[in-house]
Amino acid sequence: MADAISASSKRGDAAGLAQLARTGFYKEVHVKSPGAHGVPSMITARAHLVEAGVRLDNMIRGMCVTFGYRPGVGWGKAFIARIMQASHIPGLAKRSLGY
């Protein structure tokens, strides 16, 4: 089977593409601009960052539950404040958090 397929070269490829262009045997395709690729990329990057933050919050919540503390619902500065209030719990001291 491999013998039936002819080996290609750059010169042969160029000749084949030139023949296709001469005969009109091709279909033009639309190529998105670089700017059109930027917005979806930024949205995807933001989604990954948000997901990483949620995973981190959930990991902190899980560690707090291990020590019998449930920080409650919420996120952001209020969540961090509740976690810092729990620093009196043995094992959750500031020095063990690296502060």
Kinemage of the C-alpha trace (Angstrom):
@kinemage 1
@onewidth
@group {chain A} dominant
@subgroup {mainchain}
@vectorlist {calphas} color= white
{ca met a 1} P 0.000 0.000 0.000
{ca ala a 2} L 2.820 2.401 0.848
{ca asp a 3} L 4.334 1.818 -2.605
{ca ala a 4} L 1.141 3.087 -4.244
{ca ile a 5} L 1.457 6.459 -2.519
{ca ser a 6} L 3.944 8.655 -4.323
{ca ala a 7} L 6.530 10.507 -2.304
{ca ser a 8} L 5.963 14.247 -2.248
{ca ser a 9} L 8.468 17.017 -2.397
{ca lys a 10} L 8.211 20.746 -1.871
{ca arg a 11} L 8.546 21.318 -5.617
{ca gly a 12} L 5.809 18.767 -6.316
{ca asp a 13} L 3.568 20.242 -3.640
{ca ala a 14} L 4.022 23.729 -5.067
{ca ala a 15} L 3.223 22.505 -8.560
{ca gly a 16} L 0.096 20.762 -7.304
{ca leu a 17} L -1.107 23.850 -5.453
{ca ala a 18} L -0.432 26.029 -8.502
{ca gln a 19} L -2.485 23.643 -10.635
{ca leu a 20} L -5.365 23.791 -8.148
{ca ala a 21} L -5.234 27.589 -8.176
{ca arg a 22} L -5.236 27.710 -12.009
{ca thr a 23} L -8.203 25.386 -12.349
{ca gly a 24} L -10.196 27.000 -9.525
{ca phe a 25} L -10.473 23.665 -7.722
{ca tyr a 26} L -10.418 25.090 -4.230
{ca lys a 27} L -12.746 26.772 -1.805
{ca glu a 28} L -11.850 29.990 -0.056
{ca val a 29} L -12.212 29.894 3.685
{ca his a 30} L -12.677 32.682 6.177
{ca val a 31} L -9.825 33.168 8.623
{ca lys a 32} L -10.539 34.989 11.866
{ca ser a 33} L -8.493 38.055 12.671
{ca pro a 34} L -6.066 37.991 15.615
{ca gly a 35} L -8.401 40.344 17.459
{ca ala a 36} L -11.265 37.887 17.113
{ca his a 37} L -9.154 35.236 18.836
{ca gly a 38} L -8.306 37.536 21.747
{ca val a 39} L -11.716 37.884 23.410
{ca pro a 40} L -12.485 34.149 23.683
{ca ser a 41} L -8.944 33.554 24.942
{ca met a 42} L -9.388 36.136 27.702
{ca ile a 43} L -12.771 34.681 28.663
{ca thr a 44} L -11.246 31.204 28.883
{ca ala a 45} L -8.315 32.469 30.962
{ca arg a 46} L -10.695 34.227 33.367
{ca ala a 47} L -12.808 31.077 33.706
{ca his a 48} L -9.694 29.073 34.620
{ca leu a 49} L -8.685 31.648 37.244
{ca val a 50} L -12.164 31.699 38.777
{ca glu a 51} L -12.188 27.898 38.889
{ca ala a 52} L -8.780 27.864 40.596
{ca gly a 53} L -10.044 30.349 43.207
{ca val a 54} L -13.114 28.248 43.921
{ca arg a 55} L -10.952 25.137 44.323
{ca leu a 56} L -8.668 27.005 46.735
{ca asp a 57} L -11.622 28.278 48.800
{ca asn a 58} L -13.066 24.786 48.970
{ca met a 59} L -9.711 23.363 50.034
{ca ile a 60} L -9.492 25.925 52.856
{ca arg a 61} L -13.063 25.103 53.910
{ca gly a 62} L -12.211 21.405 53.966
{ca met a 63} L -9.164 21.981 56.152
{ca cys a 64} L -11.232 24.120 58.537
{ca val a 65} L -13.872 21.391 58.854
{ca thr a 66} L -11.094 18.998 59.865
{ca phe a 67} L -10.554 21.225 62.928
{ca gly a 68} L -14.288 21.628 63.603
{ca tyr a 69} L -14.694 25.136 62.154
{ca arg a 70} L -17.215 25.900 59.432
{ca pro a 71} L -16.570 29.336 57.928
{ca gly a 72} L -20.019 29.588 56.310
{ca val a 73} L -21.068 30.726 52.879
{ca gly a 74} L -19.478 33.527 50.922
{ca trp a 75} L -16.166 34.433 49.404
{ca gly a 76} L -13.746 37.317 49.075
{ca lys a 77} L -12.713 39.622 51.918
{ca ala a 78} L -15.507 38.467 54.240
{ca phe a 79} L -14.436 34.833 53.789
{ca ile a 80} L -10.789 35.687 54.485
{ca ala a 81} L -11.821 37.653 57.601
{ca arg a 82} L -13.769 34.666 58.951
{ca ile a 83} L -10.807 32.377 58.272
{ca met a 84} L -8.438 34.762 60.059
{ca gln a 85} L -10.822 34.900 63.044
{ca ala a 86} L -10.422 31.134 63.277
{ca ser a 87} L -6.675 31.472 63.805
{ca his a 88} L -7.155 30.738 67.518
{ca ile a 89} L -7.952 27.124 66.612
{ca pro a 90} L -4.882 24.895 67.196
{ca gly a 91} L -3.332 24.004 63.872
{ca leu a 92} L -4.745 27.083 62.131
{ca ala a 93} L -2.401 29.583 63.794
{ca lys a 94} L -0.943 32.394 61.677
{ca arg a 95} L 2.539 30.869 61.889
{ca ser a 96} L 1.275 27.614 60.374
{ca leu a 97} L -0.314 29.565 57.500
{ca gly a 98} L 3.043 31.176 56.724
{ca tyr a 99} L 2.205 34.698 57.993
